[in-house]
Amino acid sequence: MTTTPAARVPQEERSRVMRARLMEATVDLLVEKGFAGTTTTLVSERAGVSRGAQLHHFPTKNDLVLAAVEHLTAVRGAELAAAAAALPSGSRRTRAVLQMLGDHFTSPVFTAALELWVGARTDETLLAAVAPLEQRVGRETHRLTVECLGVDEQHPGTRELIQATLDLVRGLGLATTITDDTRRRSRILDEWARVLDRELKEKP
């Protein structure tokens, strides 16, 4: 008996929803328990998916985590794009851009990505997936920062200022994984916004 397209749609939709639940559960557990503490058993329990169904989609932990890398890349890109669209104009825009980046690098999604970096350091298979995606995220974040600040990287020193900005907020985000650094981070970003406004305005 031939299965009609109409009959296949519900199964395809169930499969899509199941995969999404597994991805969300994986990200949550990476944040809560780290890469080493994230197991396929915990993921299936958190997602409310049977072990058999999970193993059908992701036979190994690496299969699951590699899919989570792709998922995280999409989520991080969507979050940044939404934040960029809500930025104010005027004299406070530079500080708002830094706040957007600071929020991104202290978000649960960044924490989960950080756990993948740690795992990839000693896992060649994971590194092969994480490295190119992180490079892509890095390029997109750089491009978005340039666009949000409205600067021209053809001017000498501008690209370096943008890269220094991203290195700064990423470093502040790493510090926050150890302790709440909100007040110090805010003061640093206030001062860096003044530096950027001064330096970027002086460029032709």
N, C-alpha and C positions, 0 to 999 in steps of 0.2 A: 504494500500500500504506500502510495506516494504522499509525503508530508507536504502540505501546502505552506506557502510563505506566511499566511495568517497564523498557522499553528506554531510556526517557529518563533514568532516575535515574542510571545510571553516567556519562553525559555531563554531567549537571548537577553531579555530585560532582566530576568531573575539572575542570570549569570553576571550581568553588568553590575547589578546592585550588590551581589555577593562579593565581587572583586573590590568594589568601592568600600564595603564594610571592612574587608580584610586590610585594605590600605590604611584606612583611618585607624584601625586598631593597632597596626604596626607602628604608625607614627606616634600614637599615644604612648605605646609601651617603650619606644625608643627614648621618649622624653622622661618617662617615669623610672625606667629600669636600666637604661643604657643599652648599648649594642649587645654586650655579653649577656645581659639579663633578659633580652627579648628572644623568646623561643616560639616555635611554631605552635606548640600546645597552648601557650598563653594567648597567642594571637587568635587562635580559633575560639577559645573560651570568651575573650573580650568581644570578638565580632559576633558571637552567637551562631557560629557556623560549625558544622560537624567536621571532625578530623578528616573523614573521607572526602568531603566536598573541598576542603582546603587543599588536601594533597592532590586532588584532581587538577586544581588550578596552579598550585605551587608545590611541587614535590619536595623541595628542600628549603632550608632557611635562606640560602643565598638567592634562590628563585624569588622568594617572597621579598627579601630586602632589595633586590635589584628592581623589582616592580615598584617598591616604595620610593626608590630614588627617582624614578620617572614621575611618580605621583607628586613627590615633594617639589620637584622642579616646576611642575605646572602650578601647584598651589602657591609657591613663592612668587612666581611671575605674576599670577593673578592678584595677589595681595599688594604687591608693589604698584602695579598698574592702577588699581583702585585708589590707593593712597595718593598717587601722583595726580590723579584726576581731581582730587579734593583739595589740592594745595591752594592757599590764598595767594593773591597778588600783592604787590606793594613792598614796602620796606621790610616787612617781616618774612618775606618769602624764603630767603636764604636759611634763616633759622628753622622755618617750617620744613624745608627740604632735609636739613640735618636731623630734625625730629623724626621725620618719616623713615630715614635710613636707620636711626637709632632704634626705633620701634621694630623695624624689620630684623635687625641683628640682635634683638633681645626677645624675639617671639618664640613660642614653642616650636614652630616649624624650623627656625634656625637651630634651636637646640637639638632637634631630631637630626638635622643635616650634620651637625657637629659630631654626633655619635657615629654617623656613617663614615665621616672622615677618619675617626679613631679606628673604626673597624677596618677601613681600607688600608691603613698604614701597614698592616701585617697580612692582608688577604689580597693576593694578586687579582683574583677574579672580581672581587668587589671594587678594587682600585680601578680596574679596567672600565667599569661602568660609572663609578663616581667621578673620576677625574675629568672626562670630557663634558659631563653634564655640569660640573662645577665651573668649568671654564666658560661654558655657555651662559650660565647664570651670572658669572662675573662680568662677561662682556655686556650682557643685557642691563645689569645694574649700573655699570659705567655709562652706557649710552643714555639710560633714563636719567641719571644724575646730571649729565651734561645738558640734556634737554630741559630738565626742570630748572636748572640754574640759568639757562639761556646764554651759555657761553660758547665761544668758538675755540676749539682745540688747536686750530692752526696758529694761534698766538703763542709765542714761546712761553713755556712755564705753565700754561693752563692745564695741559694734560696731567702734569705732575701734581698740580694742586688738587685735581679731581681724584687722582689715585691716592694721594695722601689722605684725602677726606674719607675715602672708602676704607683705607687701612686703619684710620683712626676709629671710625664707628664700629668696624669689625672687632678691633682690639677691645673697645669698651664693652662690646657684647660678650666677648669671651670672659672678661672680668666679672660680668654679672652672673655667669654660670656658677661662680664660687660664692659670691656674697652680693647682697643688695647694694648696688653702687649708684643708685638713682640720683642722689644729690650731687655727687662729684661729677657724674656724667653730664648732668644738666649744666653745671658751671663750665665744664670744658667745651661743651657744644655752644654755649653762649659766646665764649671767647673765640672759638673757631669761626663762628658765623661772622664776627667782626673782622677777623683776619681775611676771610674770603671776600667779604664785601669790599674791603680796602684794596686787596691785591687784584681782584678781578676788575674793579672799576678803573684801576690805573693802567690796565692793558688797553692798547689801541683798538 
